[in-house]
Amino acid sequence: MLFGSLRVNAGEPVARALPAAISWTDISWHVLADYEKAIIDQMASDFFEKSLRLSQSREIEAVTPAIYRSLAPADRARFRAERRLAWRDMSDGQRQALRGVTRPSYDNLAEVQKLPFRRNAVSVLSASGAIDPKALNAALKREI
């Protein structure tokens, strides 16, 4: 069972929902291996879909269309292309499982909406010693 605290305000305007400054976890996301991103996203998804109250997750997911509408045309096209690619990569069983889903899904969130949940997962992993900050900082220095 995963426990943690997370402040999420779905009622914030879209502009305020975007991060004002890039934090350590936002930068580190780009140097993580795919399997590491998958673990963090699985933890974030679990928290969003199972630990939040249904009303909270519905309110957060309801902001997604406004974020999409605020994107530039090229970003909208990229968003749609990523969603199409994810759909095509799914097996028939995975696609069938998505039909008729009544709970909000982490996968439906825009990337900016996923940030607080990813930060929470990284925080939990760091506190448990599963993430080595020295190794991550070394990877960041190689990227810069």
C-alpha positions in Angstrom: 0.0 0.0 0.0 1.3 3.4 -0.9 0.8 6.3 1.4 1.7 9.9 0.8 0.3 13.4 0.8 -0.2 15.4 -2.4 -1.7 18.8 -3.0 -3.8 18.8 -6.1 -6.1 21.7 -7.0 -8.0 20.8 -10.1 -9.9 24.1 -10.0 -6.8 26.2 -10.8 -6.9 28.0 -14.1 -4.9 26.2 -16.8 -2.1 28.8 -16.7 -1.6 28.3 -13.0 -1.7 24.5 -13.4 1.6 24.7 -15.4 4.7 24.6 -13.3 6.2 28.0 -12.6 9.7 26.6 -12.3 11.2 23.3 -13.3 12.0 21.2 -10.3 14.6 18.5 -9.8 12.1 15.8 -10.6 10.9 17.5 -13.8 14.5 17.7 -15.1 15.4 14.3 -14.0 12.5 12.7 -15.8 14.3 13.2 -19.1 17.4 11.2 -18.1 15.5 8.3 -16.6 15.5 5.0 -18.4 12.2 3.8 -19.9 11.8 1.1 -17.2 12.4 3.7 -14.5 9.7 6.0 -16.0 7.4 3.0 -16.2 7.8 2.3 -12.5 7.2 6.0 -11.5 4.2 6.2 -13.8 2.8 3.0 -12.4 3.1 4.3 -8.8 1.6 7.7 -9.9 -1.2 5.9 -11.7 -2.0 3.8 -8.7 -2.1 6.8 -6.5 -4.4 8.8 -8.9 -6.8 5.9 -9.6 -6.9 4.2 -6.3 -5.9 6.5 -3.5 -7.6 9.8 -4.4 -11.3 10.2 -3.8 -13.4 9.6 -6.9 -14.6 13.2 -6.8 -11.0 14.4 -6.7 -9.8 12.3 -9.7 -12.9 13.3 -11.7 -12.3 17.0 -11.0 -8.7 16.7 -12.1 -9.5 14.7 -15.2 -12.2 17.3 -16.1 -9.5 19.9 -16.6 -7.8 17.9 -19.4 -10.0 19.3 -22.2 -9.2 22.9 -21.2 -5.5 22.1 -21.2 -5.8 20.6 -24.7 -7.7 23.6 -26.0 -5.0 25.9 -24.7 -2.3 24.2 -26.7 -0.8 25.5 -29.9 -2.0 23.7 -33.0 1.4 21.9 -33.3 1.2 20.7 -29.7 -2.4 19.5 -30.3 -1.2 17.5 -33.3 1.6 16.0 -31.2 -0.9 15.2 -28.4 -3.2 13.4 -30.8 -0.3 11.5 -32.4 0.9 10.3 -29.0 -2.6 9.1 -28.1 -3.0 7.3 -31.5 0.4 5.6 -31.1 -0.5 4.5 -27.6 -3.8 3.1 -28.9 -2.1 1.2 -31.7 0.5 -0.3 -29.4 -2.3 -1.8 -27.2 -3.4 -5.4 -27.6 -7.0 -6.1 -28.4 -7.5 -7.1 -24.7 -6.1 -3.8 -23.5 -8.3 -1.8 -25.8 -11.4 -3.9 -24.7 -10.5 -3.2 -21.1 -10.7 0.5 -21.7 -14.2 0.4 -23.0 -16.8 1.1 -20.4 -14.4 2.4 -17.8 -16.2 4.4 -15.2 -13.3 5.7 -13.1 -11.0 8.5 -14.2 -7.7 7.2 -15.7 -4.2 8.5 -15.2 -3.5 7.8 -18.9 -6.2 10.4 -19.8 -4.3 13.2 -18.0 -2.2 15.7 -19.9 1.6 15.6 -19.0 1.3 18.8 -16.9 -1.4 17.1 -14.8 0.8 14.0 -14.2 3.7 16.1 -12.7 2.4 16.2 -9.1 1.7 12.5 -9.1 5.2 11.8 -10.6 6.8 14.0 -8.0 5.0 12.2 -5.3 6.2 8.8 -6.6 9.8 10.1 -6.9 9.5 11.4 -3.3 8.3 8.0 -2.0 11.0 6.2 -3.9 13.7 8.6 -2.7 12.6 8.3 0.9 12.7 4.5 0.7 16.2 4.6 -0.8 15.1 3.2 -4.2 16.4 6.3 -6.0 20.0 7.2 -5.7 20.2 11.0 -5.9 24.0 10.9 -6.6 23.5 8.7 -9.6 20.7 10.8 -10.9 22.7 14.0 -10.5 25.6 12.4 -12.4 23.2 11.5 -15.2 21.9 15.0 -15.3 25.4 16.4 -15.5 26.2 14.2 -18.5 23.0 15.5 -20.3 23.8 19.2 -19.7 
